[in-house]
């Protein structure tokens, strides 16, 4: 059985990815990243999902990591003239995958699995297939153990959120445990981009949404 590291966030995509990877018979080690603006509900969701799948999850503290919105509050000149996607964190995926590769080399794991979707690349320049290919190339060029290469697998990179909902239902993913909202609150806001994308996917699927919203977008 091959061992793989899975990046787990607590959202629908990564939860579905975790269960997909289990179906592929990988032995899994999950990694998640904690930073100041991360909603506490998302961290709780991550722990619940990992527990439901009986997968160990390493929690990596990143106290320096801030969203662009938080940076602008501290420095109003930051990102001046730049249109920022909601929830944007500078170099987020570069940081996350560098750390995932760190654990891969430490534990002798040759596979890292990420749950990025096709829509992610529309707002985030560090979520494109080209970006991930470059990260994979760079990391394999600098690691001491040259063979075998550490592979980055993105099984949902051409999938939509609707696709993920359907895959999740087929796999029996406990979507009621997941958290999609960008903000710190007791229930999903229903207005942020992530909530809107989630709600739309469920509406298109015809399936019952399992999350509670303060205000539905549709």
Helices and strands as residue ranges (DSSP letters): E 3-7, H 12-23, E 27-34, H 40-52, E 57-61, H 68-74, H 92-107, E 111-113, H 120-123, G 125-127, H 129-142, E 151-153, H 161-171, G 175-177, H 193-205
